[in-house]
Amino acid sequence: MSRPNPGLALLRNSWRQLTSMRTALILLFCLAVAAIPGSLLPQRDVNIENVNAYFQENPRLAPVLDRLGMFDVFASPWFAAIYLLLFTSLVGCIVPRLREHVRALRAAPPATPRRLDRLPEHASWTAGADGPGETGGVESIAAELRRRRWRVAVSGDTVSAEKGHLKETGNLVFHFSLIAVLFGVALGSWYGWHGNRLLVAGPDAAFCNTVQQYDEYGLGPRVTDTDLPRFCLELTDFTATFLETGQPASYSAEVLVDTDDGPARDETFSVNEPLRLDGANVYLLGHGYVPVLRYTDRFGQAQTVSAPFLAVDGMLTSEGVASFPDANVDPATGERDPDLQVAFEGLFLPSTPAQPPYVRSTHPELRDPALMLWAYRGNLGLDAGIPGSVYRIDQQQVTAGRLLPVGEPQLLRIGETMSLDDGTTIEFLDISQYATLSVRYDPGSGLLLASSALLLFGLLPSLFIRRRRVWFRVTPAGPDGNSTTGGSSLVEAGGLPRTDHPGFGDEFREIVRAVRGDAGPQEGPHRCQLCLINFWSWRSSRT
């Protein structure tokens, strides 16, 4: 006798373990646990600024988490491994079950057991000449069961019926929908893309759909920058309304859309109503304020910047930086002293408090806007080519003494000017707004929606429907109970729930009453009737 190949036996056993339902449940739980860091920690594909802020706040912990892929959880190899194992396990588990379910649907109900009195539910009675024991009685029982939507098989003097195959159908639909959900997520991950952009109002800040103009972007492995649809957006207006408590009531952005398929057109979209373009959807995430500042250097040359400030609380108290790296260029020689660069760190208050300290806005609307500025002069560190945040002063330059604070901070309102010790000035000209946009394309979103709806549709029958079977045997009997020439019949009925089904006893008794036409002794009160009787008896005793 040849011995089995150990390698094949190991592969066969491993495949059986992987495709078992218990392994699928464990992998599903692992996938849910693996997604927790993606919800608790900032992700690079969502907001790179939050990731950089986390590195600054946790300089020791952040590099360790980064090596583990915690800031790119859903693109990490370990998350993909769990994902693929779950997908394989579900397919290997569901396909054999589907084959068995189709075979069960095509098969007839099982034959009637010999001893019906041993089943959990049993009943017997003697039917008269007009009962089901007469010619055609078996057929009348089968007709009654078919009317109640049971699958029925008649064999001689017995009737077999079963019901509840929809439970397994719903279970299979649920699991196949889960596979479709995983496939839709994979499709969106491979062929989808996204990009985030802080878009300042005005024609000078318009952007086009190229990766170079996004603040942060992510392309699927099967997508290149040349695959992005061609369009340009200009934020023409932004309307935000707030409750008196400061809670946002509505956001609405108006944009000028320029595409290749026609002239530019005006579009309006809000938080829950994205702008739908050909090949991309534009989502409105939030908004903020943009102080417009004009700096006049020691040579009398003026530069104007619109500096977006990022909100730090719900009242849109915002922080930001206005940098002037090309300030103080000698017009005679055209030379720039890198140690005379200027930057202003600011705190913007949409609604300034009536009394100091001016550290927090009282409302997010522009009721009494003011800007607190701190001036810095020196080397901003921009010429080193090291990436940095445009919303914060490089503190390493300040610590090294290459960038020094100048004078005292000053609170400015629109139209007011702040003078520095060298005669240069900074003027608060105006306030604009910006909108935070997320441009996305997900080819698997339609499949996700359909499969999620089908998943819920399949979950209901798998939870609430129970498999059960009933059998009937009609035995002709004479007046003495033994002769087959008499006009009466002995009818036996038995029932068996395939799964735990507390209400099966009531259903079985109802079927028996319908089959025998209420013949025989009357049943006692229904379970619900007994509950009502006991409740009223208890209440009477209490009163």
matplotlib code that plots the C-alpha trace (Angstrom):
import matplotlib.pyplot as plt

x = [0.0, 1.4, 1.8, 0.2, 2.4, 3.1, 3.3, -0.1, -1.6, -0.2, -1.6, -5.0, -5.3, -4.2, -6.8, -9.5, -8.5, -8.4, -11.8, -13.6, -16.2, -14.4, -11.3, -13.4, -14.9, -11.5, -10.1, -13.1, -12.5, -8.8, -9.7, -12.0, -9.2, -6.7, -8.9, -8.9, -5.5, -6.8, -9.6, -7.6, -4.4, -4.2, -3.7, -1.4, -4.0, -6.6, -4.7, -0.9, -0.9, -2.3, 0.4, 3.1, 1.6, 1.5, 5.3, 6.0, 3.9, 5.3, 8.9, 9.7, 6.5, 5.7, 8.7, 8.0, 4.3, 5.4, 7.6, 4.6, 2.5, 0.1, -0.2, -1.0, -3.0, -5.2, -2.2, 0.0, 1.2, -0.2, -3.6, -3.6, -2.5, -5.5, -7.8, -6.6, -6.8, -10.4, -11.3, -9.9, -11.4, -14.9, -14.7, -13.4, -16.1, -19.1, -18.7, -19.1, -22.0, -23.7, -23.2, -24.8, -27.6, -28.5, -28.5, -30.8, -33.2, -33.4, -33.9, -37.3, -38.1, -36.8, -38.9, -41.2, -39.6, -40.9, -41.6, -43.2, -44.0, -40.2, -40.1, -40.1, -43.6, -46.2, -49.9, -52.3, -56.1, -58.7, -60.5, -64.0, -65.3, -65.3, -61.8, -58.5, -58.4, -60.8, -59.6, -57.5, -56.9, -53.1, -53.6, -55.7, -53.0, -50.4, -52.7, -53.0, -49.2, -48.6, -51.1, -48.9, -45.8, -44.2, -42.2, -44.2, -43.5, -46.2, -45.2, -47.9, -49.8, -47.2, -46.6, -43.2, -42.8, -40.1, -39.7, -37.0, -34.6, -34.7, -32.6, -29.6, -30.3, -30.2, -27.0, -25.4, -26.6, -25.1, -21.7, -21.6, -22.5, -19.6, -17.3, -18.7, -18.0, -14.4, -14.1, -15.6, -13.1, -10.2, -11.5, -11.6, -8.2, -6.6, -8.3, -9.4, -7.6, -8.1, -6.7, -7.2, -6.9, -7.3, -8.9, -8.8, -11.5, -10.5, -9.3, -5.6, -6.0, -7.9, -6.5, -6.6, -6.8, -3.2, -1.2, 1.2, -1.6, -3.0, -1.9, -2.1, -3.0, -3.1, -3.3, -4.2, -1.5, -3.3, -3.7, -1.2, -1.3, -2.2, -5.4, -6.9, -9.9, -9.2, -11.0, -10.3, -12.1, -12.3, -13.9, -16.1, -18.1, -18.6, -21.6, -21.5, -24.3, -24.0, -26.4, -26.0, -24.1, -21.5, -22.5, -22.4, -25.9, -24.9, -21.9, -22.4, -19.6, -20.0, -17.3, -16.6, -16.0, -14.0, -13.9, -12.9, -16.5, -17.9, -17.7, -17.1, -20.2, -21.2, -21.9, -23.1, -22.5, -22.6, -21.4, -24.0, -24.4, -21.0, -20.2, -20.3, -18.1, -17.2, -14.7, -14.6, -16.6, -15.8, -16.7, -16.8, -15.1, -14.9, -13.8, -11.8, -10.6, -7.8, -6.4, -5.0, -1.8, 0.5, 4.1, 6.1, 9.9, 12.7, 13.0, 9.3, 8.5, 5.1, 4.1, 0.6, -0.2, -3.4, -2.5, -4.9, -5.3, -6.2, -9.0, -8.0, -11.4, -15.1, -15.3, -12.8, -10.1, -7.3, -3.6, -1.3, 1.8, 2.3, 5.8, 7.7, 11.0, 11.6, 11.4, 14.1, 15.6, 17.9, 16.4, 19.7, 21.6, 18.8, 20.5, 18.5, 19.9, 18.7, 19.0, 16.4, 13.5, 10.3, 7.4, 4.4, 2.8, -0.9, -3.9, -7.1, -10.4, -13.6, -15.4, -13.0, -13.9, -14.9, -12.1, -8.6, -7.1, -7.6, -6.9, -10.2, -13.0, -16.5, -18.3, -17.3, -19.0, -17.2, -18.8, -15.7, -12.7, -9.2, -5.7, -3.0, 0.5, 3.9, 6.8, 10.0, 13.0, 16.0, 16.5, 13.2, 15.1, 13.2, 16.4, 17.6, 15.1, 13.8, 10.0, 8.1, 4.7, 3.5, 1.2, 3.9, 7.2, 10.2, 11.0, 14.4, 15.4, 14.1, 16.0, 19.2, 18.9, 18.7, 15.1, 14.4, 11.1, 10.7, 8.9, 5.7, 2.6, -0.2, -3.9, -5.0, -8.4, -9.1, -7.4, -4.9, -1.1, 1.6, 5.1, 8.3, 11.6, 13.2, 10.4, 8.7, 5.0, 2.4, -1.2, -4.3, -6.2, -9.1, -10.5, -11.2, -12.3, -11.2, -12.9, -11.3, -12.1, -11.6, -11.7, -12.2, -12.9, -13.9, -15.0, -16.1, -18.6, -21.6, -20.7, -20.3, -23.7, -25.5, -23.7, -24.3, -28.0, -28.0, -26.1, -28.8, -31.4, -29.8, -29.2, -32.9, -33.9, -30.7, -31.6, -35.4, -36.2, -35.9, -35.6, -38.3, -39.9, -43.3, -44.5, -47.9, -48.9, -52.5, -53.3, -56.8, -58.5, -61.8, -64.1, -61.9, -58.8, -57.3, -59.5, -58.9, -62.5, -63.9, -64.5, -62.1, -58.3, -55.5, -53.5, -50.1, -48.1, -44.6, -42.5, -38.8, -37.1, -33.7, -32.5, -33.6, -37.1, -39.2, -42.4, -42.3, -44.6, -47.4, -46.9, -47.1, -50.3, -51.8, -51.0, -52.5, -55.7, -55.9, -55.3, -57.9, -60.5, -60.6, -61.5, -60.6, -60.1, -59.7, -56.3, -55.7, -55.2, -52.4, -49.2, -49.9, -53.3, -51.8, -49.4, -52.4, -54.3, -51.4, -50.7, -54.3, -54.3, -51.1, -52.5, -55.8, -53.8, -51.8, -54.9]
y = [0.0, 3.4, 6.0, 9.4, 12.3, 14.3, 17.6, 17.0, 16.0, 19.2, 21.3, 19.6, 20.0, 23.7, 24.3, 22.7, 24.8, 28.0, 27.4, 26.5, 28.9, 29.3, 30.5, 33.0, 34.4, 34.7, 36.5, 38.8, 39.7, 40.3, 42.6, 44.6, 44.9, 45.8, 48.7, 50.2, 52.0, 53.5, 55.2, 56.3, 57.5, 60.1, 58.6, 60.0, 59.4, 61.4, 64.3, 64.5, 67.6, 65.7, 63.0, 65.6, 67.2, 63.7, 63.3, 66.7, 65.8, 62.3, 62.3, 58.9, 57.0, 58.2, 56.6, 53.3, 53.4, 54.5, 51.5, 49.3, 51.0, 52.6, 55.8, 53.9, 51.1, 50.2, 50.1, 48.2, 44.6, 43.1, 44.5, 43.3, 39.8, 39.6, 40.9, 38.3, 35.5, 36.4, 36.7, 33.2, 31.7, 33.0, 31.7, 28.3, 28.1, 29.3, 27.5, 24.0, 25.2, 26.5, 23.2, 21.4, 23.9, 23.5, 19.7, 20.0, 22.3, 19.8, 16.8, 15.6, 15.9, 12.9, 9.8, 9.4, 7.8, 4.5, 5.8, 9.2, 9.0, 9.5, 12.9, 16.1, 16.9, 14.1, 13.8, 11.1, 10.8, 8.7, 10.2, 9.2, 8.4, 12.1, 12.7, 12.4, 8.6, 8.3, 7.9, 11.0, 11.8, 11.9, 14.3, 16.6, 16.7, 17.5, 20.2, 21.9, 21.8, 23.2, 26.0, 26.9, 27.0, 23.7, 21.5, 18.3, 14.8, 12.1, 8.4, 5.8, 6.5, 9.0, 12.7, 14.4, 18.1, 20.6, 24.3, 26.9, 26.5, 30.2, 30.4, 28.8, 30.8, 34.1, 32.9, 32.2, 35.6, 37.3, 35.6, 36.2, 39.8, 40.0, 38.7, 41.3, 44.0, 42.9, 42.8, 46.3, 47.6, 45.9, 47.4, 50.9, 50.4, 49.3, 51.6, 54.5, 57.7, 60.7, 64.1, 66.8, 70.5, 73.7, 76.0, 79.7, 81.9, 83.9, 83.4, 83.5, 80.4, 78.2, 74.7, 72.0, 68.3, 67.3, 65.6, 68.5, 70.9, 68.7, 69.2, 65.5, 62.7, 58.9, 56.9, 53.2, 50.8, 50.7, 54.5, 57.0, 60.7, 60.8, 58.8, 61.7, 63.5, 67.0, 69.8, 73.0, 74.6, 78.1, 78.9, 81.9, 82.1, 80.3, 80.6, 79.3, 79.7, 78.9, 78.6, 81.0, 78.3, 78.3, 74.9, 74.9, 74.9, 74.7, 74.9, 75.8, 76.4, 78.0, 77.0, 77.7, 74.4, 74.3, 71.0, 70.0, 69.1, 72.7, 76.2, 76.9, 76.6, 77.6, 74.8, 74.8, 71.9, 71.3, 68.8, 66.1, 66.9, 66.5, 68.0, 65.1, 65.4, 62.9, 60.6, 62.2, 63.5, 66.7, 66.6, 69.6, 68.9, 72.2, 75.8, 78.5, 82.1, 83.7, 87.0, 89.2, 91.0, 93.5, 93.9, 96.9, 96.4, 98.9, 99.7, 100.6, 97.5, 95.9, 92.3, 91.0, 87.4, 85.6, 83.2, 80.4, 80.0, 76.6, 76.4, 75.1, 75.0, 74.9, 78.7, 78.9, 80.4, 80.0, 79.8, 80.5, 82.1, 84.8, 84.4, 87.0, 85.2, 87.6, 90.8, 93.4, 92.8, 95.6, 97.2, 98.6, 95.3, 92.7, 90.9, 89.4, 89.1, 85.7, 87.0, 89.7, 87.4, 88.2, 86.1, 86.8, 84.2, 85.0, 84.1, 85.0, 85.6, 85.8, 87.3, 89.1, 89.1, 92.4, 92.2, 90.6, 88.1, 87.8, 84.1, 82.6, 83.6, 83.9, 82.8, 81.4, 84.2, 87.4, 89.6, 91.5, 90.0, 90.7, 89.3, 89.0, 89.0, 88.1, 89.3, 87.3, 88.4, 86.3, 83.1, 81.2, 78.0, 77.8, 77.8, 74.5, 72.5, 70.6, 70.1, 71.9, 73.1, 76.4, 76.9, 77.1, 78.8, 76.5, 76.3, 74.8, 78.1, 80.0, 77.7, 78.0, 81.8, 82.2, 83.5, 86.1, 87.6, 91.3, 93.6, 92.8, 91.1, 93.5, 93.1, 94.4, 94.9, 95.3, 98.4, 98.8, 98.7, 97.3, 99.0, 97.1, 98.5, 99.0, 101.0, 98.2, 97.7, 95.0, 96.0, 93.8, 94.4, 92.1, 88.6, 85.9, 82.3, 78.9, 75.5, 72.2, 69.8, 66.1, 64.9, 61.2, 58.4, 55.0, 52.5, 50.0, 52.3, 51.1, 47.5, 48.3, 49.9, 47.1, 44.4, 46.1, 46.3, 42.6, 41.7, 43.2, 41.5, 38.1, 38.7, 38.9, 35.4, 33.8, 35.2, 34.8, 31.7, 28.2, 24.8, 22.4, 19.2, 17.4, 14.0, 12.4, 8.7, 7.7, 4.1, 2.7, 0.9, -1.0, -0.7, -3.0, -1.1, -3.9, -4.4, -2.4, -2.6, -0.1, 3.6, 5.2, 5.9, 6.4, 9.5, 10.1, 13.3, 14.1, 17.3, 18.0, 21.4, 21.4, 24.3, 25.8, 27.0, 27.9, 28.5, 25.2, 23.5, 26.1, 25.9, 22.1, 22.1, 24.7, 22.4, 19.4, 21.3, 22.5, 19.0, 17.2, 20.0, 20.7, 17.0, 15.4, 17.0, 20.7, 22.1, 24.2, 28.0, 29.4, 30.3, 34.0, 33.5, 31.8, 34.8, 37.2, 35.1, 34.8, 38.6, 39.5, 37.0, 38.6, 42.1, 41.1, 39.6, 42.8, 45.1]
z = [0.0, -1.0, 1.7, 1.2, 0.2, 3.4, 1.4, -0.2, 3.1, 4.7, 1.9, 2.1, 5.8, 5.6, 3.0, 5.1, 8.1, 6.0, 4.4, 7.6, 8.9, 12.2, 10.4, 8.3, 11.5, 13.1, 10.0, 10.0, 13.6, 12.8, 10.0, 12.3, 14.9, 12.2, 11.1, 14.5, 14.2, 10.9, 12.8, 15.9, 14.2, 11.4, 7.9, 5.2, 2.5, 4.4, 6.0, 5.8, 8.0, 11.0, 10.5, 10.6, 13.7, 15.3, 14.5, 16.2, 19.3, 19.6, 18.3, 19.8, 19.3, 15.8, 14.0, 15.6, 14.5, 11.0, 10.6, 11.5, 8.9, 11.3, 9.3, 6.1, 7.7, 4.7, 2.4, 4.7, 3.8, 7.0, 6.4, 2.8, 4.0, 6.3, 3.6, 1.0, 3.5, 4.4, 0.8, 0.1, 3.2, 2.3, -1.3, -0.2, 2.5, 0.5, -2.8, -1.3, 0.7, -2.4, -4.1, -1.2, -1.0, -4.6, -4.2, -1.2, -3.1, -5.9, -3.6, -2.3, 1.4, 3.4, 3.8, 6.8, 9.8, 11.1, 14.6, 14.5, 18.2, 19.0, 17.4, 19.5, 18.2, 17.8, 17.3, 16.3, 15.9, 14.2, 11.3, 10.2, 6.8, 5.9, 7.2, 5.5, 5.9, 3.0, -0.6, -1.4, 2.3, 1.7, -1.2, 1.0, 3.6, 0.9, -0.5, 2.9, 3.3, -0.1, 0.6, 3.6, 1.3, 2.4, 0.0, -0.1, -1.3, -1.2, -1.1, -0.7, 2.5, 3.9, 3.4, 3.9, 4.0, 4.9, 5.1, 5.8, 3.0, 2.6, 5.8, 4.0, 0.9, 2.9, 4.6, 1.3, -0.1, 3.0, 2.5, -1.2, -0.6, 1.9, -0.8, -3.2, -0.6, -0.3, -4.1, -4.4, -1.8, -3.7, -7.0, -5.6, -4.0, -7.3, -9.8, -7.6, -6.7, -4.4, -3.8, -1.2, -1.9, 0.2, -2.4, -1.7, -3.3, -6.3, -9.9, -8.8, -6.6, -9.2, -9.6, -12.3, -11.7, -11.7, -9.0, -8.7, -7.6, -4.8, -1.2, -0.8, -3.2, -3.6, -6.8, -7.0, -8.3, -11.7, -12.0, -13.4, -13.3, -17.0, -16.2, -14.2, -15.9, -17.2, -15.3, -13.4, -10.4, -9.2, -5.9, -6.6, -3.3, -0.1, 2.3, 5.8, 8.3, 12.0, 15.0, 17.9, 19.8, 17.0, 15.6, 11.7, 10.1, 6.4, 4.1, 0.4, -2.1, -5.6, -8.1, -11.7, -13.5, -16.7, -18.6, -22.1, -23.1, -23.2, -21.8, -18.2, -16.0, -12.4, -10.0, -6.3, -3.9, -0.2, 2.4, 1.7, -2.0, -3.8, -7.1, -9.6, -12.6, -15.3, -13.7, -10.3, -7.4, -5.4, -1.7, 0.6, 3.9, 5.6, 5.3, 7.0, 6.7, 4.7, 5.9, 3.1, 4.2, 2.5, 3.7, 2.7, 3.1, 3.9, 0.1, -0.2, -2.2, -1.3, -1.4, -0.8, 0.3, 1.1, 3.9, 4.8, 8.5, 10.0, 12.6, 16.0, 17.6, 16.8, 16.9, 14.0, 16.0, 13.4, 13.3, 10.3, 8.9, 6.3, 4.9, 2.8, 1.8, -1.1, 1.1, 1.4, -2.1, -3.0, -6.2, -7.2, -7.2, -7.2, -4.3, -1.4, 2.0, 3.3, 6.9, 6.3, 5.4, 7.2, 8.5, 10.6, 12.8, 13.4, 15.4, 13.6, 15.6, 13.5, 16.5, 18.9, 22.6, 24.1, 26.7, 26.6, 26.5, 22.8, 22.5, 21.4, 19.1, 20.6, 17.4, 14.0, 12.0, 10.9, 13.5, 14.7, 13.0, 14.3, 13.7, 16.3, 14.7, 15.9, 13.6, 12.9, 10.9, 9.8, 7.8, 7.3, 6.3, 3.0, 0.9, 2.4, 0.4, 3.5, 3.3, 6.1, 7.0, 5.4, 8.4, 11.1, 11.7, 11.7, 15.3, 14.6, 13.0, 16.0, 18.4, 16.5, 16.5, 12.8, 13.0, 15.7, 17.0, 16.4, 18.8, 20.6, 19.1, 18.0, 17.4, 14.0, 12.5, 8.8, 7.5, 10.4, 10.1, 12.2, 12.1, 12.8, 14.3, 10.9, 9.5, 7.5, 7.9, 7.6, 6.8, 7.3, 4.0, 3.9, 4.6, 2.1, 2.6, 1.5, 1.1, 1.9, -1.0, -1.5, -5.1, -5.4, -7.9, -6.7, -9.4, -6.7, -5.0, -7.0, -6.3, -2.6, -2.4, -4.2, -2.3, 1.1, 0.3, -0.7, 2.4, 4.6, 2.4, 3.0, 6.7, 7.6, 6.5, 7.9, 11.3, 11.5, 9.4, 10.8, 9.1, 10.1, 8.8, 9.3, 8.4, 8.2, 7.9, 7.1, 8.1, 7.2, 10.2, 10.7, 13.6, 15.7, 14.7, 12.6, 9.6, 6.5, 5.4, 7.8, 7.1, 9.6, 9.4, 11.9, 11.2, 12.7, 12.5, 13.7, 13.5, 13.8, 13.9, 12.2, 14.4, 17.7, 17.0, 20.2, 18.2, 16.3, 18.7, 18.1, 14.4, 14.4, 16.5, 14.1, 11.1, 12.8, 13.6, 10.0, 8.6, 10.8, 10.4, 14.1, 14.8, 18.1, 21.5, 21.6, 22.3, 25.4, 25.3, 23.1, 24.8, 24.4, 25.8, 28.8, 29.3, 29.3, 31.7, 34.1, 33.8, 34.7, 37.5, 38.9, 38.5, 40.3, 43.2, 43.5, 43.5]

ax = plt.figure().add_subplot(projection="3d")
ax.plot(x, y, z, "-o")
ax.set_aspect("equal")
plt.show()
